[in-house]
């Protein structure tokens, strides 16, 4: 008997065994279906398949290093002292949050890897980073920093060469002044450029008589300072 004949017989034997096992399994399923009902059999089959697909959790691997958390940056600044910081990491993993380099404690991610912290902000700049901690004592790298400013003071708004009531003979007139860097300025519904030092200027076209001028300064947290002046144009 040559090698190919022997291999053919072995293959035929294996095929017969698989067919017999499949026939036996079909018979068992049919009997279970008659006794317990088809839906129950389907549920049992699903549970068995799910159990077969479940392997050991990734954190049991001694070489496993958790992924670096990603923090969700919702805004740059706020005037609220308490905020919620959220993010995502590996599921069911401990995450430690750091505020300006100091630990704010740990929490555990849910089955989707999501986590959140409720934090009290410090005045001015707050820099947050996070780190994942696995059950095998491995630590991820620190996340990218999330910087948020806690601002409570109204922004500075100083006008140059203009008082509450003014009378001018030139048109247009320059409305200018000084505010804090990063603050936006709106003059009579027109956005005005603010330079890196907080200076601004706007050439305002006047009508004959009294012209009401509204200057609004708004910082990134939503704090506002508003001034209203009247400029009387008498050509």
C-alpha positions as CSV (number, residue, x, y, z in Angstrom):
1,X,0.0,0.0,0.0
2,X,1.5,3.3,-1.1
3,X,1.5,6.5,0.9
4,X,-1.4,8.2,-1.1
5,X,-3.7,5.2,-0.5
6,X,-2.9,5.2,3.2
7,X,-3.6,9.0,3.4
8,X,-6.9,8.5,1.5
9,X,-8.1,5.9,4.0
10,X,-7.1,8.1,7.0
11,X,-9.0,11.0,5.4
12,X,-12.1,8.9,4.8
13,X,-12.0,7.7,8.4
14,X,-11.8,11.2,9.7
15,X,-14.7,12.3,7.5
16,X,-16.8,9.4,8.7
17,X,-16.1,10.3,12.4
18,X,-17.0,14.0,11.7
19,X,-20.2,12.9,10.0
20,X,-21.1,10.6,12.9
21,X,-20.4,13.3,15.5
22,X,-22.5,15.8,13.5
23,X,-25.4,13.3,13.3
24,X,-25.2,12.6,17.0
25,X,-25.2,16.4,17.8
26,X,-28.2,16.9,15.5
27,X,-30.0,14.1,17.3
28,X,-29.3,15.6,20.7
29,X,-30.4,19.1,19.6
30,X,-33.6,17.6,18.2
31,X,-34.4,15.8,21.4
32,X,-33.7,18.9,23.5
33,X,-35.9,20.9,21.1
34,X,-38.8,18.4,21.6
35,X,-38.4,18.4,25.4
36,X,-37.6,22.1,26.2
37,X,-38.7,23.9,23.0
38,X,-36.7,25.4,20.1
39,X,-36.1,28.9,21.7
40,X,-34.5,27.3,24.8
41,X,-32.2,25.3,22.6
42,X,-31.1,28.4,20.6
43,X,-30.4,30.2,23.9
44,X,-28.3,27.3,25.2
45,X,-26.4,27.1,21.9
46,X,-25.6,30.8,22.0
47,X,-24.3,30.5,25.6
48,X,-22.0,27.6,24.6
49,X,-20.6,29.5,21.6
50,X,-20.1,32.6,23.7
51,X,-18.3,30.7,26.3
52,X,-16.0,29.1,23.7
53,X,-15.2,32.5,22.3
54,X,-14.3,34.1,25.6
55,X,-10.6,33.8,26.3
56,X,-8.7,35.0,29.3
57,X,-8.9,38.8,29.8
58,X,-6.2,40.8,28.2
59,X,-5.0,42.1,31.6
60,X,-4.0,38.5,32.7
61,X,-1.2,38.7,30.1
62,X,2.0,39.5,32.0
63,X,3.2,41.5,28.9
64,X,-0.1,43.6,28.7
65,X,0.4,47.3,29.0
66,X,-2.9,49.4,29.1
67,X,-3.6,52.0,26.5
68,X,-3.0,55.6,27.3
69,X,-6.3,57.3,28.2
70,X,-7.8,60.0,26.0
71,X,-9.4,63.0,27.7
72,X,-12.3,64.7,26.1
73,X,-11.6,68.4,25.9
74,X,-15.0,70.2,25.8
75,X,-13.9,73.7,26.3
76,X,-10.8,76.0,26.9
77,X,-12.2,78.0,29.8
78,X,-15.1,78.1,32.2
79,X,-16.5,80.3,35.0
80,X,-17.8,77.3,36.8
81,X,-15.7,76.1,39.8
82,X,-16.8,72.4,39.3
83,X,-16.6,70.5,36.1
84,X,-16.8,66.9,34.8
85,X,-13.8,65.5,32.9
86,X,-14.5,62.5,30.8
87,X,-12.4,60.2,28.7
88,X,-11.9,56.7,27.3
89,X,-9.4,53.9,28.0
90,X,-9.4,50.1,28.1
91,X,-12.6,48.6,29.6
92,X,-12.6,47.7,33.3
93,X,-9.3,49.4,33.9
94,X,-8.3,51.8,36.7
95,X,-7.6,55.4,35.6
96,X,-5.8,58.0,37.7
97,X,-6.3,61.7,37.0
98,X,-3.6,64.3,37.7
99,X,-4.4,68.1,38.1
100,X,-1.4,70.3,37.8
101,X,0.8,67.3,38.6
102,X,-1.2,66.2,41.7
103,X,-3.4,63.1,41.8
104,X,-7.1,63.6,41.9
105,X,-7.7,59.9,42.6
106,X,-8.7,56.9,40.5
107,X,-11.8,55.5,39.0
108,X,-12.6,52.4,36.9
109,X,-13.7,52.5,33.3
110,X,-17.0,50.8,32.3
111,X,-17.5,48.0,29.8
112,X,-17.1,50.5,27.0
113,X,-13.9,52.0,28.4
114,X,-15.5,55.3,29.4
115,X,-14.7,57.1,32.7
116,X,-15.3,60.5,34.3
117,X,-14.2,62.6,37.2
118,X,-16.0,65.6,39.0
119,X,-13.3,68.2,39.7
120,X,-13.0,71.5,41.5
121,X,-10.8,73.9,39.5
122,X,-8.1,76.2,40.8
123,X,-8.1,79.8,39.7
124,X,-6.3,80.4,36.4
125,X,-4.7,77.5,34.5
126,X,-5.6,73.9,35.2
127,X,-3.6,71.2,33.4
128,X,-5.0,67.6,33.5
129,X,-3.3,64.3,32.5
130,X,-4.4,60.7,33.0
131,X,-2.8,57.3,33.3
132,X,-4.2,53.8,33.1
133,X,-3.3,51.1,35.7
134,X,-3.7,47.4,34.9
135,X,-4.3,44.5,37.3
136,X,-0.8,43.3,36.5
137,X,0.7,46.6,37.9
138,X,1.5,48.0,34.4
139,X,1.1,51.7,33.8
140,X,0.4,53.4,30.5
141,X,2.1,56.6,29.4
142,X,0.5,59.9,30.6
143,X,-2.2,61.2,28.3
144,X,-1.9,64.4,26.4
145,X,-2.5,67.4,28.6
146,X,-6.0,68.9,28.7
147,X,-5.6,72.6,29.7
148,X,-8.6,74.6,31.0
149,X,-8.8,78.0,32.5
150,X,-11.0,78.9,35.5
151,X,-11.9,82.6,35.0
152,X,-14.2,84.5,37.3
153,X,-13.2,88.2,36.9
154,X,-14.7,90.5,34.3
155,X,-12.2,91.3,31.5
156,X,-10.5,94.7,31.4
157,X,-12.0,97.2,29.1
158,X,-10.4,100.6,28.8
159,X,-11.2,103.2,26.1
160,X,-8.7,105.7,24.8
161,X,-9.6,109.4,24.2
162,X,-13.3,108.7,24.6
163,X,-15.6,109.5,27.5
164,X,-19.2,108.6,28.2
165,X,-20.4,111.6,26.1
166,X,-18.3,112.9,23.2
167,X,-18.7,115.5,20.5
168,X,-16.6,115.2,17.4
169,X,-16.3,116.9,14.0
170,X,-14.4,114.1,12.2
171,X,-16.0,111.1,10.5
172,X,-15.2,108.2,10.9
173,X,-14.0,108.2,14.5
174,X,-11.5,105.7,15.9
175,X,-12.9,103.7,18.9
176,X,-9.9,102.0,20.5
177,X,-8.6,100.8,23.8
178,X,-7.1,98.0,25.8
179,X,-8.4,94.7,27.1
180,X,-6.9,91.4,28.3
181,X,-5.1,89.2,25.8
182,X,-7.4,86.5,24.3
183,X,-10.6,88.6,24.9
184,X,-12.9,89.2,22.0
185,X,-14.3,92.7,21.4
186,X,-17.5,93.6,19.6
187,X,-18.4,97.2,18.8
188,X,-22.0,97.8,17.6
189,X,-22.3,94.2,16.5
190,X,-19.0,94.2,14.6
191,X,-16.2,91.9,15.7
192,X,-12.9,93.8,16.2
193,X,-9.4,92.5,15.9
194,X,-7.5,92.3,19.3
195,X,-3.7,92.0,19.1
196,X,-1.5,89.8,21.3
197,X,-1.2,92.6,24.0
198,X,-5.0,93.2,24.2
199,X,-5.1,96.4,22.1
200,X,-7.9,97.1,19.6
201,X,-9.0,99.9,17.2
202,X,-12.1,100.3,15.1
203,X,-13.0,103.1,12.7
204,X,-16.7,103.8,13.3
205,X,-18.8,105.7,10.7
206,X,-21.1,108.2,12.3
207,X,-24.4,109.7,11.4
208,X,-25.3,113.4,12.1
209,X,-26.3,113.9,15.7
210,X,-26.1,111.4,18.5
211,X,-24.5,108.0,17.9
212,X,-24.8,105.3,20.5
213,X,-21.8,103.0,20.7
214,X,-21.8,99.7,22.6
215,X,-18.4,98.0,23.3
216,X,-18.6,94.5,24.6
217,X,-15.5,92.5,25.9
218,X,-16.0,88.7,26.4
219,X,-13.4,86.3,27.7
220,X,-13.1,82.6,26.8
221,X,-15.1,81.6,29.9
222,X,-18.0,83.9,29.0
223,X,-17.3,86.7,31.5
224,X,-18.4,90.0,30.0
225,X,-17.6,93.7,30.4
226,X,-19.8,96.2,28.5
227,X,-19.5,100.0,28.1
228,X,-21.9,102.3,26.3
229,X,-20.9,105.8,25.1
230,X,-22.5,108.5,23.0
231,X,-20.7,110.3,20.2
232,X,-22.3,113.4,18.8
233,X,-21.3,114.2,15.3
234,X,-21.5,117.8,14.3
235,X,-19.9,118.4,10.9
